[in-house]
Amino acid sequence: MPVIEVKDLKRTFGDFVAVKDVSFEVEEGEIFGFLGPNGAGKSTTINMLCTLLKTSGGSASVNGYDVATQQDKVRRSIGLIFQDPTLDERLTGWQNLQFHAMLYDVPTETFKERSAELLEMVELTDKVRESVKSFSGGMKRRLEIARGLLHHPKVLFLDEPTIGLDPQTRWHIWEYLENVRDRERLTLFLTTHYMDEAEVCDRIAIIDHGEIVALDSPDKLKSLVGGDVVTLSTDDNARAASVLAGMDVEHQVTSEGLRVEIDHGDQFIPRVMRAMDEAQPRVSITSVNLRRPTLEDVFIKLTGRAIRDEEASATDMMRNRRRGGGWGGGRR
Amino acid sequence: MEMQLRHDVKGAYTIWYRDVLRFVRDRSRIFGSLAQPLLFLFALGFGLGSMLSRVGAGQPGGIVGVAYIEFLFPGILCMTVLFTALFSAISIVWDREFGFLREVLVAPVSRTAVGLGKVAGGSTVAMIQGAIIMLIGPLLGVHYDALKIIEMLLVLLLLAAVITSLGILIAARQKTMEGFQVIMQFLLLPMLFLSGAFFPLVSGTTAGDVLRIIAQFNPVSYGVDALRQIALEGKLPATYALHPPGVDVLFLIGFFILFLVPGVALFSKQD
């Protein structure tokens, strides 16, 4: 039986639909990721699954408990790591853990054993008596992970778990998480807009404007993009585009230049260089990049936009504003 | 059912314990929060007090009245409680958005328990603040016996509970701190200045009677009235009192229920 079952889940804020009839299932021990840009509905979905937000339609269950009618049982069986740290900075790491144990009614003996084991795992045994105020961002996240696992949850929800952390710390945190997953058959459900983080997942749902546009393993998703990705910059992208059109090659204009998905990219490069050279007047290429497709490419292919496009469209901005004013879940 | 109750009691206790622990650990906050009442006591009590004759003196019945600092002291105790309790309750807005409260809200503890824990925590901390000011009293020439101290602490605790509940009622659905200035301007300061904390609300004069009518709607007035009557037992004329202390306490209990029930209900509502 799946650990998380979601069917036609929906959430509206006024007349804005944040999550549109989303359905998916997550198996026990799976690392399942929601990948999408800010405001796509990731946090809203996670908040509904964690019983922080009401649903507007459809159904969802976690560990067999309905998120609408069995909230207490859902809460007891999940751990949650939020985007923003929720530690009490004025208290010590240990006091933060103690409060968690009190809130989840963890027996004293279990608390002692479990906290010792988890603190060792996240390498905070020596630091835990200090005030959280003195902790680095990475240490805070590690402490939150230890705290989130204290009551033996079946599912750990992570909302942008490594946002704002440096890549080394991020990688380190994933080491811990995969370790627990393997040891305790823990299910991980995360949202992210980092591509490399999404690669850790067993399966990924790509979400955009409140809808799942694709759901599969990272490798299968990447195979949606044909062959290789070649990115060209030229001194005149408009003319370069017409040269590509003359070669019968489709392209997309991105912030990095002209992006082409093509089989045998290595053979395409000399061809395109020759064509640009022979064009009248000549188009000079300033850089060429050839790579295997990434999840970012998958996202571009499916939505026509880059996930990290700095310039949000006007509608996106409206959405974000409404989102900011509409509920307490997201980051401003 | 019994399990749930156990969790809720423990949860409420946790919230209360956290507030108290934070307060005790944070010495700078304790000293910082003493600065304002002490300033008022010195500037008003001694500065303004030096040009005032004894408050209430020469009234019918041969009452000798009290020094202004003695008159002012219960008012400053209420002020301390008012500020501490309201700020502590309003901090839940910030706390919910970015802090520890989010961790609490996903825990298997009912929100009613969380709200009640918060009321208990805010009240306790505010009462402790008031008690610390009372400790300083003898240095300023204000002395109370043990029985008065106990009675006054109980009134302070009740006032703190009223104000914390009011704060939670205000903060329950608020998502941003933007409304904060407005609350300061239109609630906190009028509640303080119109409560009779700094001057007597004397019946029989036009201004006094108007102030007394306004004071009936202000929970702080009842706290000040009760506290001052307990502190200055019989030293002030009867025209200075709003109600007998027992009636003040009943009104405070009424305000407490009036604020607490909708406050916790709003706070418990799921988005």
Chai-1 contact restraints between the chains, C-beta under 6 A:
chainA,res_idxA,chainB,res_idxB,connection_type,confidence,min_distance_angstrom,max_distance_angstrom,comment,restraint_id
A,C50,B,V106,contact,1.0,0.0,6.0,A-B,restraint_1
A,L53,B,D271,contact,1.0,0.0,6.0,A-B,restraint_2
A,K54,B,Q270,contact,1.0,0.0,6.0,A-B,restraint_3
A,D72,B,P108,contact,1.0,0.0,6.0,A-B,restraint_4
A,R75,B,V106,contact,1.0,0.0,6.0,A-B,restraint_5
A,R75,B,P108,contact,1.0,0.0,6.0,A-B,restraint_6
A,R76,B,P108,contact,1.0,0.0,6.0,A-B,restraint_7
A,L80,B,V106,contact,1.0,0.0,6.0,A-B,restraint_8
A,F82,B,R102,contact,1.0,0.0,6.0,A-B,restraint_9
A,D84,B,F98,contact,1.0,0.0,6.0,A-B,restraint_10
A,T86,B,F100,contact,1.0,0.0,6.0,A-B,restraint_11
A,T86,B,R102,contact,1.0,0.0,6.0,A-B,restraint_12
A,T86,B,E103,contact,1.0,0.0,6.0,A-B,restraint_13
A,D88,B,F100,contact,1.0,0.0,6.0,A-B,restraint_14
A,R90,B,R22,contact,1.0,0.0,6.0,A-B,restraint_15
A,F99,B,T14,contact,1.0,0.0,6.0,A-B,restraint_16
A,M102,B,T14,contact,1.0,0.0,6.0,A-B,restraint_17
A,L103,B,G11,contact,1.0,0.0,6.0,A-B,restraint_18
A,L103,B,T14,contact,1.0,0.0,6.0,A-B,restraint_19
A,L103,B,A107,contact,1.0,0.0,6.0,A-B,restraint_20
A,L103,B,V109,contact,1.0,0.0,6.0,A-B,restraint_21
A,D105,B,H7,contact,1.0,0.0,6.0,A-B,restraint_22
A,D105,B,K10,contact,1.0,0.0,6.0,A-B,restraint_23
A,W327,B,D271,contact,1.0,0.0,6.0,A-B,restraint_24
A,G328,B,E97,contact,1.0,0.0,6.0,A-B,restraint_25
A,G328,B,K175,contact,1.0,0.0,6.0,A-B,restraint_26
